[in-house]
Amino acid sequence: MMKSGRNFAEKRAREIYWKSIADNRDDEIRKKLCGEVCQRNILEKYSGQP
């Protein structure tokens, strides 16, 4: 009984760990995309184009 409980806890911890890595990767992609869009908006704003 103890063994299955420990295995479940390890499996759950591993799922949380991998999910956090995936979330971090998503955040990096989102920041990158936002950065490109923001830079484009600033360039358009200062170059005088609508």
Buried (B, 14 or more C-beta within 10 A) or exposed (E): EEEEEEEEEEEEEEEEEEEEEEEEEEEEEEEEEEEEEEEEEEEEEEEEEE
